[in-house]
């Protein structure tokens, strides 16, 4: 009886673990592509421009 309870608990934990991992997105882009996208982002460009003005770098 105790073995059956342990087995059921393990199955439940395994199912919970699989369910928790199932909804994670898989990113298929390369790091270079991600960097290009981040640099081309309009808000990021504005932020960098504001920082340059703020610290007198440009």
C-alpha distance matrix in Angstrom:
0.0 3.8 5.4 5.1 6.4 8.8 9.9 10.7 12.5 14.4 15.5 16.7 18.5 20.1 21.2 22.7 24.4 25.9 27.1 28.7 30.6 31.6 34.4 36.2 39.7 40.8 44.4 46.4 49.6 51.1 51.8 55.5 55.1 53.1 55.9 58.6 56.9 56.6 60.3 61.5 59.7 62.4 60.9 60.3 63.9 65.1 63.1 64.5 68.0 67.7 66.5 69.4 71.8 70.2 70.5 73.8 72.5 74.2
3.8 0.0 3.8 5.4 5.2 6.3 8.6 10.0 10.6 12.4 14.4 15.4 16.6 18.4 20.0 21.1 22.6 24.5 25.8 27.0 28.9 30.3 33.0 34.5 38.0 39.2 42.6 44.7 47.8 49.1 49.6 53.4 53.1 51.0 53.6 56.5 54.9 54.4 58.0 59.4 57.7 60.4 58.7 58.0 61.6 62.9 60.7 62.0 65.5 65.2 63.8 66.7 69.2 67.5 67.7 71.0 69.8 71.5
5.4 3.8 0.0 3.8 5.4 5.1 6.1 8.6 9.8 10.5 12.3 14.2 15.3 16.4 18.3 19.9 20.9 22.5 24.2 25.6 27.1 28.5 31.4 32.8 36.2 37.1 40.5 42.4 45.6 46.8 47.5 51.2 51.0 49.1 51.8 54.6 53.1 52.8 56.4 57.8 56.2 59.1 57.6 56.8 60.4 61.8 59.7 60.8 64.4 64.2 62.9 65.7 68.2 66.7 66.8 70.0 68.6 70.3
5.1 5.4 3.8 0.0 3.8 5.4 5.0 6.1 8.5 9.8 10.5 12.2 14.2 15.2 16.4 18.2 19.8 21.0 22.4 24.2 25.9 26.8 29.7 31.5 34.9 35.9 39.5 41.4 44.7 46.2 47.0 50.7 50.3 48.4 51.2 53.9 52.2 52.0 55.7 56.9 55.2 58.0 56.6 56.0 59.6 60.9 59.0 60.3 63.8 63.7 62.5 65.4 67.8 66.4 66.7 69.9 68.5 70.0
6.4 5.2 5.4 3.8 0.0 3.8 5.4 5.1 6.1 8.6 9.9 10.5 12.2 14.2 15.3 16.4 18.3 20.0 21.0 22.4 24.5 25.7 28.3 30.0 33.5 34.9 38.4 40.6 43.8 45.3 45.9 49.6 49.1 47.0 49.8 52.5 50.7 50.3 54.0 55.2 53.4 56.0 54.4 53.9 57.5 58.7 56.7 58.1 61.6 61.3 60.1 63.1 65.5 63.9 64.2 67.5 66.3 67.9
8.8 6.3 5.1 5.4 3.8 0.0 3.8 5.5 5.0 6.2 8.7 9.9 10.5 12.2 14.2 15.2 16.4 18.3 19.9 20.9 22.7 24.3 27.0 28.3 31.9 32.9 36.3 38.5 41.5 42.8 43.3 47.1 46.8 44.8 47.4 50.2 48.7 48.2 51.8 53.2 51.5 54.3 52.8 52.0 55.6 56.9 54.8 56.0 59.6 59.3 58.0 60.9 63.4 61.8 62.0 65.2 63.9 65.6
9.9 8.6 6.1 5.0 5.4 3.8 0.0 3.8 5.4 5.1 6.2 8.6 9.9 10.5 12.3 14.2 15.3 16.5 18.3 19.9 21.3 22.5 25.5 27.0 30.3 31.2 34.7 36.6 39.9 41.3 42.1 45.8 45.4 43.6 46.4 49.0 47.5 47.3 50.9 52.2 50.6 53.5 52.2 51.4 55.0 56.5 54.5 55.7 59.3 59.2 58.0 60.8 63.4 62.0 62.2 65.3 63.9 65.3
10.7 10.0 8.6 6.1 5.1 5.5 3.8 0.0 3.8 5.4 5.1 6.2 8.6 9.8 10.5 12.2 14.2 15.3 16.4 18.3 20.1 21.0 23.7 25.6 29.0 30.3 33.9 36.0 39.3 41.0 41.8 45.5 44.8 42.9 45.8 48.3 46.5 46.4 50.1 51.1 49.3 52.0 50.7 50.2 53.8 55.1 53.3 54.7 58.1 58.0 57.0 59.9 62.3 61.0 61.4 64.5 63.2 64.6
12.5 10.6 9.8 8.5 6.1 5.0 5.4 3.8 0.0 3.8 5.5 5.1 6.1 8.6 9.8 10.5 12.2 14.2 15.2 16.4 18.5 19.9 22.4 24.0 27.6 29.0 32.5 34.8 37.9 39.4 40.0 43.7 43.2 41.0 43.7 46.4 44.7 44.2 47.9 49.1 47.3 49.9 48.4 47.8 51.5 52.7 50.7 52.1 55.6 55.3 54.2 57.1 59.5 58.0 58.4 61.6 60.4 61.9
14.4 12.4 10.5 9.8 8.6 6.2 5.1 5.4 3.8 0.0 3.8 5.4 5.1 6.0 8.5 9.8 10.4 12.2 14.1 15.2 16.6 18.2 21.1 22.3 25.8 26.8 30.2 32.3 35.4 36.8 37.4 41.1 40.8 38.8 41.5 44.3 42.7 42.4 46.0 47.3 45.7 48.6 47.2 46.4 50.0 51.4 49.4 50.6 54.2 54.1 52.9 55.7 58.2 56.9 57.1 60.2 58.8 60.3
15.5 14.4 12.3 10.5 9.9 8.7 6.2 5.1 5.5 3.8 0.0 3.8 5.5 5.1 6.1 8.5 9.8 10.5 12.2 14.1 15.5 16.3 19.4 21.1 24.4 25.4 29.0 31.0 34.3 36.0 37.0 40.6 39.9 38.1 41.1 43.6 41.8 41.8 45.5 46.5 44.9 47.8 46.6 46.0 49.5 51.0 49.3 50.6 54.0 54.1 53.1 55.8 58.4 57.2 57.6 60.6 59.1 60.4
16.7 15.4 14.2 12.2 10.5 9.9 8.6 6.2 5.1 5.4 3.8 0.0 3.8 5.4 5.1 6.1 8.6 9.9 10.5 12.2 14.3 15.3 17.8 19.7 23.2 24.8 28.4 30.7 33.9 35.7 36.5 40.1 39.3 37.2 40.2 42.6 40.7 40.5 44.2 45.2 43.3 46.0 44.6 44.2 47.8 49.1 47.3 48.8 52.2 52.1 51.2 54.1 56.4 55.2 55.7 58.8 57.5 58.8
18.5 16.6 15.3 14.2 12.2 10.5 9.9 8.6 6.1 5.1 5.5 3.8 0.0 3.8 5.4 5.0 6.1 8.6 9.8 10.5 12.4 14.2 16.7 18.0 21.6 23.0 26.4 28.9 31.8 33.4 33.9 37.6 37.1 34.9 37.6 40.3 38.5 38.1 41.8 43.0 41.2 43.9 42.5 41.8 45.4 46.8 44.8 46.2 49.7 49.5 48.4 51.3 53.7 52.4 52.8 55.9 54.6 56.0
20.1 18.4 16.4 15.2 14.2 12.2 10.5 9.8 8.6 6.0 5.1 5.4 3.8 0.0 3.8 5.4 5.0 6.2 8.6 9.9 10.8 12.3 15.3 16.5 19.8 20.8 24.3 26.4 29.6 31.2 32.0 35.7 35.1 33.2 36.1 38.6 37.0 36.9 40.5 41.7 40.2 43.1 41.9 41.2 44.6 46.2 44.5 45.6 49.1 49.3 48.2 50.9 53.5 52.4 52.7 55.7 54.1 55.4
21.2 20.0 18.3 16.4 15.3 14.2 12.3 10.5 9.8 8.5 6.1 5.1 5.4 3.8 0.0 3.8 5.4 5.1 6.1 8.5 10.0 10.4 13.4 15.3 18.6 20.0 23.7 25.9 29.2 31.1 32.2 35.7 34.8 32.9 36.0 38.3 36.3 36.4 40.1 41.0 39.2 42.0 40.9 40.5 44.0 45.5 43.9 45.3 48.7 48.8 48.0 50.8 53.2 52.3 52.8 55.7 54.2 55.3
22.7 21.1 19.9 18.2 16.4 15.2 14.2 12.2 10.5 9.8 8.5 6.1 5.0 5.4 3.8 0.0 3.8 5.5 5.1 6.1 8.7 9.9 12.0 13.8 17.4 19.3 22.8 25.4 28.4 30.4 31.1 34.6 33.7 31.4 34.4 36.8 34.7 34.5 38.2 39.2 37.2 39.9 38.5 38.1 41.7 43.0 41.3 42.8 46.2 46.1 45.3 48.2 50.5 49.4 50.0 53.0 51.7 52.9
24.4 22.6 20.9 19.8 18.3 16.4 15.3 14.2 12.2 10.4 9.8 8.6 6.1 5.0 5.4 3.8 0.0 3.8 5.5 5.1 6.4 8.7 11.1 12.0 15.6 17.0 20.3 22.9 25.8 27.4 28.0 31.7 31.0 28.8 31.7 34.3 32.5 32.2 35.9 37.1 35.4 38.2 37.0 36.3 39.8 41.3 39.5 40.8 44.2 44.3 43.3 46.1 48.6 47.5 47.9 50.9 49.4 50.6
25.9 24.5 22.5 21.0 20.0 18.3 16.5 15.3 14.2 12.2 10.5 9.9 8.6 6.2 5.1 5.5 3.8 0.0 3.8 5.5 5.2 6.1 9.4 10.7 13.9 15.0 18.6 20.8 24.1 26.0 27.1 30.6 29.7 27.8 31.0 33.3 31.4 31.6 35.3 36.2 34.6 37.5 36.6 36.0 39.4 41.1 39.6 40.9 44.3 44.6 43.8 46.4 49.0 48.2 48.7 51.4 49.8 50.8
27.1 25.8 24.2 22.4 21.0 19.9 18.3 16.4 15.2 14.1 12.2 10.5 9.8 8.6 6.1 5.1 5.5 3.8 0.0 3.8 5.4 5.1 7.3 9.7 13.0 15.1 18.6 21.2 24.3 26.6 27.7 31.1 29.8 27.7 30.9 33.0 30.8 30.9 34.7 35.3 33.5 36.1 35.1 34.9 38.3 39.7 38.4 39.9 43.2 43.3 42.8 45.6 47.9 47.1 47.8 50.6 49.2 50.0
28.7 27.0 25.6 24.2 22.4 20.9 19.9 18.3 16.4 15.2 14.1 12.2 10.5 9.9 8.5 6.1 5.1 5.5 3.8 0.0 3.8 5.7 6.6 7.9 11.7 13.9 17.2 20.1 22.9 24.9 25.5 29.0 27.9 25.5 28.5 30.9 28.7 28.4 32.2 33.1 31.1 33.8 32.5 32.1 35.7 37.0 35.4 36.9 40.3 40.3 39.6 42.4 44.8 43.8 44.5 47.4 46.0 47.0
30.6 28.9 27.1 25.9 24.5 22.7 21.3 20.1 18.5 16.6 15.5 14.3 12.4 10.8 10.0 8.7 6.4 5.2 5.4 3.8 0.0 3.8 5.7 5.7 9.2 10.7 14.1 16.8 19.7 21.7 22.5 26.1 25.0 22.9 26.0 28.4 26.4 26.5 30.2 31.1 29.5 32.4 31.5 30.8 34.2 35.9 34.4 35.7 39.0 39.4 38.6 41.2 43.8 43.0 43.5 46.3 44.6 45.6
31.6 30.3 28.5 26.8 25.7 24.3 22.5 21.0 19.9 18.2 16.3 15.3 14.2 12.3 10.4 9.9 8.7 6.1 5.1 5.7 3.8 0.0 3.8 5.7 8.4 10.1 13.8 16.2 19.4 21.9 23.2 26.5 25.0 23.2 26.6 28.5 26.3 26.8 30.5 31.0 29.4 32.3 31.6 31.3 34.6 36.3 35.2 36.5 39.7 40.2 39.8 42.3 44.8 44.3 45.0 47.6 45.9 46.5
34.4 33.0 31.4 29.7 28.3 27.0 25.5 23.7 22.4 21.1 19.4 17.8 16.7 15.3 13.4 12.0 11.1 9.4 7.3 6.6 5.7 3.8 0.0 3.8 6.3 9.3 12.5 15.4 18.2 20.9 22.0 25.1 23.4 21.3 24.6 26.4 23.9 24.2 28.0 28.3 26.4 29.1 28.3 28.3 31.6 33.1 32.0 33.6 36.7 37.1 36.9 39.5 41.8 41.3 42.2 44.8 43.3 43.8
36.2 34.5 32.8 31.5 30.0 28.3 27.0 25.6 24.0 22.3 21.1 19.7 18.0 16.5 15.3 13.8 12.0 10.7 9.7 7.9 5.7 5.7 3.8 0.0 3.8 6.5 9.5 12.7 15.2 17.7 18.5 21.8 20.3 18.1 21.3 23.3 21.1 21.3 25.0 25.7 24.0 26.9 26.1 25.7 29.0 30.7 29.5 30.8 34.0 34.6 34.1 36.6 39.1 38.6 39.3 41.9 40.2 40.8
39.7 38.0 36.2 34.9 33.5 31.9 30.3 29.0 27.6 25.8 24.4 23.2 21.6 19.8 18.6 17.4 15.6 13.9 13.0 11.7 9.2 8.4 6.3 3.8 0.0 3.8 6.3 9.5 11.9 14.8 16.0 18.9 17.1 15.1 18.6 20.3 18.0 18.6 22.3 22.6 21.2 24.2 23.9 23.5 26.5 28.5 27.7 28.8 31.9 32.8 32.5 34.7 37.3 37.1 37.9 40.2 38.3 38.7
40.8 39.2 37.1 35.9 34.9 32.9 31.2 30.3 29.0 26.8 25.4 24.8 23.0 20.8 20.0 19.3 17.0 15.0 15.1 13.9 10.7 10.1 9.3 6.5 3.8 0.0 3.8 6.3 9.3 11.9 13.6 16.6 15.0 13.7 17.2 18.9 17.2 18.2 21.7 22.2 21.4 24.7 24.7 23.9 26.7 29.1 28.3 29.0 32.1 33.4 33.0 34.9 37.6 37.7 38.2 40.3 38.1 38.5
44.4 42.6 40.5 39.5 38.4 36.3 34.7 33.9 32.5 30.2 29.0 28.4 26.4 24.3 23.7 22.8 20.3 18.6 18.6 17.2 14.1 13.8 12.5 9.5 6.3 3.8 0.0 3.8 5.7 8.5 10.2 13.0 11.2 9.9 13.6 15.1 13.6 14.8 18.1 18.6 18.2 21.6 22.0 20.9 23.5 26.1 25.5 25.9 29.0 30.5 30.0 31.7 34.6 34.9 35.3 37.2 34.9 35.1
46.4 44.7 42.4 41.4 40.6 38.5 36.6 36.0 34.8 32.3 31.0 30.7 28.9 26.4 25.9 25.4 22.9 20.8 21.2 20.1 16.8 16.2 15.4 12.7 9.5 6.3 3.8 0.0 3.8 6.7 9.7 11.8 10.0 10.1 13.7 14.7 13.7 15.7 18.5 18.8 19.0 22.6 23.5 22.3 24.4 27.4 27.1 27.1 30.0 31.9 31.6 32.8 35.8 36.5 36.7 38.3 35.7 35.7
49.6 47.8 45.6 44.7 43.8 41.5 39.9 39.3 37.9 35.4 34.3 33.9 31.8 29.6 29.2 28.4 25.8 24.1 24.3 22.9 19.7 19.4 18.2 15.2 11.9 9.3 5.7 3.8 0.0 3.8 6.7 8.2 6.2 6.7 10.1 10.9 10.3 12.5 15.0 15.4 16.1 19.8 20.9 19.4 21.2 24.4 24.2 23.9 26.8 28.9 28.5 29.5 32.5 33.4 33.6 35.0 32.3 32.1
51.1 49.1 46.8 46.2 45.3 42.8 41.3 41.0 39.4 36.8 36.0 35.7 33.4 31.2 31.1 30.4 27.4 26.0 26.6 24.9 21.7 21.9 20.9 17.7 14.8 11.9 8.5 6.7 3.8 0.0 3.8 5.4 5.2 6.3 8.7 10.0 10.7 12.5 14.4 15.5 16.7 20.5 21.6 19.5 21.1 24.5 24.1 23.3 26.2 28.5 27.7 28.5 31.7 32.6 32.3 33.6 30.7 30.8
51.8 49.6 47.5 47.0 45.9 43.3 42.1 41.8 40.0 37.4 37.0 36.5 33.9 32.0 32.2 31.1 28.0 27.1 27.7 25.5 22.5 23.2 22.0 18.5 16.0 13.6 10.2 9.7 6.7 3.8 0.0 3.8 5.4 5.0 6.1 8.6 9.8 10.5 12.3 14.2 15.4 19.2 19.9 17.3 18.9 22.3 21.5 20.5 23.6 25.8 24.7 25.4 28.8 29.5 29.0 30.5 27.6 27.9
55.5 53.4 51.2 50.7 49.6 47.1 45.8 45.5 43.7 41.1 40.6 40.1 37.6 35.7 35.7 34.6 31.7 30.6 31.1 29.0 26.1 26.5 25.1 21.8 18.9 16.6 13.0 11.8 8.2 5.4 3.8 0.0 3.8 5.4 5.1 6.2 8.6 9.8 10.5 12.2 14.3 17.9 19.2 16.6 17.4 21.1 20.8 19.3 22.1 24.7 23.8 24.0 27.4 28.5 28.0 29.0 25.9 25.8
55.1 53.1 51.0 50.3 49.1 46.8 45.4 44.8 43.2 40.8 39.9 39.3 37.1 35.1 34.8 33.7 31.0 29.7 29.8 27.9 25.0 25.0 23.4 20.3 17.1 15.0 11.2 10.0 6.2 5.2 5.4 3.8 0.0 3.8 5.4 5.1 6.2 8.6 9.9 10.6 12.3 16.0 17.6 15.6 16.6 20.1 20.3 19.4 21.9 24.5 24.1 24.6 27.7 28.9 28.9 29.9 27.0 26.6
53.1 51.0 49.1 48.4 47.0 44.8 43.6 42.9 41.0 38.8 38.1 37.2 34.9 33.2 32.9 31.4 28.8 27.8 27.7 25.5 22.9 23.2 21.3 18.1 15.1 13.7 9.9 10.1 6.7 6.3 5.0 5.4 3.8 0.0 3.8 5.5 5.1 6.2 8.7 9.9 10.7 14.5 15.3 13.3 15.0 18.3 17.9 17.4 20.3 22.4 21.9 22.9 25.9 26.8 26.9 28.3 25.7 25.6
55.9 53.6 51.8 51.2 49.8 47.4 46.4 45.8 43.7 41.5 41.1 40.2 37.6 36.1 36.0 34.4 31.7 31.0 30.9 28.5 26.0 26.6 24.6 21.3 18.6 17.2 13.6 13.7 10.1 8.7 6.1 5.1 5.4 3.8 0.0 3.8 5.4 5.1 6.1 8.6 10.0 13.6 14.4 11.6 12.9 16.3 15.8 14.6 17.6 19.9 19.1 19.8 23.0 24.0 23.8 25.0 22.2 22.2
58.6 56.5 54.6 53.9 52.5 50.2 49.0 48.3 46.4 44.3 43.6 42.6 40.3 38.6 38.3 36.8 34.3 33.3 33.0 30.9 28.4 28.5 26.4 23.3 20.3 18.9 15.1 14.7 10.9 10.0 8.6 6.2 5.1 5.5 3.8 0.0 3.8 5.4 5.2 6.1 8.6 12.0 13.8 11.5 11.9 15.5 15.9 14.7 17.0 19.8 19.6 19.8 22.8 24.3 24.4 25.2 22.3 21.7
56.9 54.9 53.1 52.2 50.7 48.7 47.5 46.5 44.7 42.7 41.8 40.7 38.5 37.0 36.3 34.7 32.5 31.4 30.8 28.7 26.4 26.3 23.9 21.1 18.0 17.2 13.6 13.7 10.3 10.7 9.8 8.6 6.2 5.1 5.4 3.8 0.0 3.8 5.5 5.2 6.2 9.9 11.5 10.0 11.1 14.4 14.9 14.6 16.9 19.3 19.5 20.3 23.0 24.3 24.9 25.9 23.5 22.8
56.6 54.4 52.8 52.0 50.3 48.2 47.3 46.4 44.2 42.4 41.8 40.5 38.1 36.9 36.4 34.5 32.2 31.6 30.9 28.4 26.5 26.8 24.2 21.3 18.6 18.2 14.8 15.7 12.5 12.5 10.5 9.8 8.6 6.2 5.1 5.4 3.8 0.0 3.8 5.5 5.3 8.9 9.5 7.1 9.0 12.1 11.8 11.6 14.4 16.4 16.3 17.4 20.2 21.1 21.7 23.1 20.8 20.5
60.3 58.0 56.4 55.7 54.0 51.8 50.9 50.1 47.9 46.0 45.5 44.2 41.8 40.5 40.1 38.2 35.9 35.3 34.7 32.2 30.2 30.5 28.0 25.0 22.3 21.7 18.1 18.5 15.0 14.4 12.3 10.5 9.9 8.7 6.1 5.2 5.5 3.8 0.0 3.8 5.5 8.3 9.6 6.8 6.9 10.6 10.8 9.6 12.0 14.7 14.6 15.0 17.8 19.3 19.7 20.5 18.0 17.4
61.5 59.4 57.8 56.9 55.2 53.2 52.2 51.1 49.1 47.3 46.5 45.2 43.0 41.7 41.0 39.2 37.1 36.2 35.3 33.1 31.1 31.0 28.3 25.7 22.6 22.2 18.6 18.8 15.4 15.5 14.2 12.2 10.6 9.9 8.6 6.1 5.2 5.5 3.8 0.0 3.8 6.2 8.8 7.5 7.0 10.4 11.8 11.3 12.7 15.5 16.3 16.7 19.0 20.8 21.7 22.2 19.9 18.7
59.7 57.7 56.2 55.2 53.4 51.5 50.6 49.3 47.3 45.7 44.9 43.3 41.2 40.2 39.2 37.2 35.4 34.6 33.5 31.1 29.5 29.4 26.4 24.0 21.2 21.4 18.2 19.0 16.1 16.7 15.4 14.3 12.3 10.7 10.0 8.6 6.2 5.3 5.5 3.8 0.0 3.8 5.6 5.3 6.2 8.8 9.9 10.6 12.3 14.3 15.4 16.6 18.5 19.9 21.3 22.3 20.5 19.5
62.4 60.4 59.1 58.0 56.0 54.3 53.5 52.0 49.9 48.6 47.8 46.0 43.9 43.1 42.0 39.9 38.2 37.5 36.1 33.8 32.4 32.3 29.1 26.9 24.2 24.7 21.6 22.6 19.8 20.5 19.2 17.9 16.0 14.5 13.6 12.0 9.9 8.9 8.3 6.2 3.8 0.0 3.8 5.5 5.2 6.3 8.7 10.0 10.6 12.4 14.4 15.5 16.7 18.3 20.2 21.0 19.6 18.3
60.9 58.7 57.6 56.6 54.4 52.8 52.2 50.7 48.4 47.2 46.6 44.6 42.5 41.9 40.9 38.5 37.0 36.6 35.1 32.5 31.5 31.6 28.3 26.1 23.9 24.7 22.0 23.5 20.9 21.6 19.9 19.2 17.6 15.3 14.4 13.8 11.5 9.5 9.6 8.8 5.6 3.8 0.0 3.8 5.4 5.1 6.1 8.7 9.8 10.5 12.3 14.3 15.4 16.3 18.4 19.7 18.8 18.1
60.3 58.0 56.8 56.0 53.9 52.0 51.4 50.2 47.8 46.4 46.0 44.2 41.8 41.2 40.5 38.1 36.3 36.0 34.9 32.1 30.8 31.3 28.3 25.7 23.5 23.9 20.9 22.3 19.4 19.5 17.3 16.6 15.6 13.3 11.6 11.5 10.0 7.1 6.8 7.5 5.3 5.5 3.8 0.0 3.8 5.4 5.0 6.2 8.5 9.8 10.5 12.3 14.3 15.1 16.5 18.0 16.6 16.2
63.9 61.6 60.4 59.6 57.5 55.6 55.0 53.8 51.5 50.0 49.5 47.8 45.4 44.6 44.0 41.7 39.8 39.4 38.3 35.7 34.2 34.6 31.6 29.0 26.5 26.7 23.5 24.4 21.2 21.1 18.9 17.4 16.6 15.0 12.9 11.9 11.1 9.0 6.9 7.0 6.2 5.2 5.4 3.8 0.0 3.8 5.4 5.2 6.1 8.6 9.9 10.6 12.4 14.1 15.5 16.2 14.6 13.5
65.1 62.9 61.8 60.9 58.7 56.9 56.5 55.1 52.7 51.4 51.0 49.1 46.8 46.2 45.5 43.0 41.3 41.1 39.7 37.0 35.9 36.3 33.1 30.7 28.5 29.1 26.1 27.4 24.4 24.5 22.3 21.1 20.1 18.3 16.3 15.5 14.4 12.1 10.6 10.4 8.8 6.3 5.1 5.4 3.8 0.0 3.8 5.5 5.1 6.1 8.6 9.9 10.6 12.1 14.3 15.1 14.4 13.3
63.1 60.7 59.7 59.0 56.7 54.8 54.5 53.3 50.7 49.4 49.3 47.3 44.8 44.5 43.9 41.3 39.5 39.6 38.4 35.4 34.4 35.2 32.0 29.5 27.7 28.3 25.5 27.1 24.2 24.1 21.5 20.8 20.3 17.9 15.8 15.9 14.9 11.8 10.8 11.8 9.9 8.7 6.1 5.0 5.4 3.8 0.0 3.8 5.4 5.1 6.2 8.7 10.0 10.4 12.3 14.0 13.4 13.3
64.5 62.0 60.8 60.3 58.1 56.0 55.7 54.7 52.1 50.6 50.6 48.8 46.2 45.6 45.3 42.8 40.8 40.9 39.9 36.9 35.7 36.5 33.6 30.8 28.8 29.0 25.9 27.1 23.9 23.3 20.5 19.3 19.4 17.4 14.6 14.7 14.6 11.6 9.6 11.3 10.6 10.0 8.7 6.2 5.2 5.5 3.8 0.0 3.8 5.4 5.1 6.2 8.7 9.7 10.6 11.9 10.5 10.4
68.0 65.5 64.4 63.8 61.6 59.6 59.3 58.1 55.6 54.2 54.0 52.2 49.7 49.1 48.7 46.2 44.2 44.3 43.2 40.3 39.0 39.7 36.7 34.0 31.9 32.1 29.0 30.0 26.8 26.2 23.6 22.1 21.9 20.3 17.6 17.0 16.9 14.4 12.0 12.7 12.3 10.6 9.8 8.5 6.1 5.1 5.4 3.8 0.0 3.8 5.4 5.1 6.3 8.6 10.1 10.4 9.4 8.3
67.7 65.2 64.2 63.7 61.3 59.3 59.2 58.0 55.3 54.1 54.1 52.1 49.5 49.3 48.8 46.1 44.3 44.6 43.3 40.3 39.4 40.2 37.1 34.6 32.8 33.4 30.5 31.9 28.9 28.5 25.8 24.7 24.5 22.4 19.9 19.8 19.3 16.4 14.7 15.5 14.3 12.4 10.5 9.8 8.6 6.1 5.1 5.4 3.8 0.0 3.8 5.4 5.1 6.0 8.6 9.7 10.1 9.9
66.5 63.8 62.9 62.5 60.1 58.0 58.0 57.0 54.2 52.9 53.1 51.2 48.4 48.2 48.0 45.3 43.3 43.8 42.8 39.6 38.6 39.8 36.9 34.1 32.5 33.0 30.0 31.6 28.5 27.7 24.7 23.8 24.1 21.9 19.1 19.6 19.5 16.3 14.6 16.3 15.4 14.4 12.3 10.5 9.9 8.6 6.2 5.1 5.4 3.8 0.0 3.8 5.4 4.9 6.1 8.2 8.2 9.3
69.4 66.7 65.7 65.4 63.1 60.9 60.8 59.9 57.1 55.7 55.8 54.1 51.3 50.9 50.8 48.2 46.1 46.4 45.6 42.4 41.2 42.3 39.5 36.6 34.7 34.9 31.7 32.8 29.5 28.5 25.4 24.0 24.6 22.9 19.8 19.8 20.3 17.4 15.0 16.7 16.6 15.5 14.3 12.3 10.6 9.9 8.7 6.2 5.1 5.4 3.8 0.0 3.8 5.5 5.4 5.7 4.8 5.5
71.8 69.2 68.2 67.8 65.5 63.4 63.4 62.3 59.5 58.2 58.4 56.4 53.7 53.5 53.2 50.5 48.6 49.0 47.9 44.8 43.8 44.8 41.8 39.1 37.3 37.6 34.6 35.8 32.5 31.7 28.8 27.4 27.7 25.9 23.0 22.8 23.0 20.2 17.8 19.0 18.5 16.7 15.4 14.3 12.4 10.6 10.0 8.7 6.3 5.1 5.4 3.8 0.0 3.8 5.6 5.1 6.4 6.3
70.2 67.5 66.7 66.4 63.9 61.8 62.0 61.0 58.0 56.9 57.2 55.2 52.4 52.4 52.3 49.4 47.5 48.2 47.1 43.8 43.0 44.3 41.3 38.6 37.1 37.7 34.9 36.5 33.4 32.6 29.5 28.5 28.9 26.8 24.0 24.3 24.3 21.1 19.3 20.8 19.9 18.3 16.3 15.1 14.1 12.1 10.4 9.7 8.6 6.0 4.9 5.5 3.8 0.0 3.8 5.7 7.9 9.3
70.5 67.7 66.8 66.7 64.2 62.0 62.2 61.4 58.4 57.1 57.6 55.7 52.8 52.7 52.8 50.0 47.9 48.7 47.8 44.5 43.5 45.0 42.2 39.3 37.9 38.2 35.3 36.7 33.6 32.3 29.0 28.0 28.9 26.9 23.8 24.4 24.9 21.7 19.7 21.7 21.3 20.2 18.4 16.5 15.5 14.3 12.3 10.6 10.1 8.6 6.1 5.4 5.6 3.8 0.0 3.8 5.7 8.4
73.8 71.0 70.0 69.9 67.5 65.2 65.3 64.5 61.6 60.2 60.6 58.8 55.9 55.7 55.7 53.0 50.9 51.4 50.6 47.4 46.3 47.6 44.8 41.9 40.2 40.3 37.2 38.3 35.0 33.6 30.5 29.0 29.9 28.3 25.0 25.2 25.9 23.1 20.5 22.2 22.3 21.0 19.7 18.0 16.2 15.1 14.0 11.9 10.4 9.7 8.2 5.7 5.1 5.7 3.8 0.0 3.8 5.7
72.5 69.8 68.6 68.5 66.3 63.9 63.9 63.2 60.4 58.8 59.1 57.5 54.6 54.1 54.2 51.7 49.4 49.8 49.2 46.0 44.6 45.9 43.3 40.2 38.3 38.1 34.9 35.7 32.3 30.7 27.6 25.9 27.0 25.7 22.2 22.3 23.5 20.8 18.0 19.9 20.5 19.6 18.8 16.6 14.6 14.4 13.4 10.5 9.4 10.1 8.2 4.8 6.4 7.9 5.7 3.8 0.0 3.7
74.2 71.5 70.3 70.0 67.9 65.6 65.3 64.6 61.9 60.3 60.4 58.8 56.0 55.4 55.3 52.9 50.6 50.8 50.0 47.0 45.6 46.5 43.8 40.8 38.7 38.5 35.1 35.7 32.1 30.8 27.9 25.8 26.6 25.6 22.2 21.7 22.8 20.5 17.4 18.7 19.5 18.3 18.1 16.2 13.5 13.3 13.3 10.4 8.3 9.9 9.3 5.5 6.3 9.3 8.4 5.7 3.7 0.0
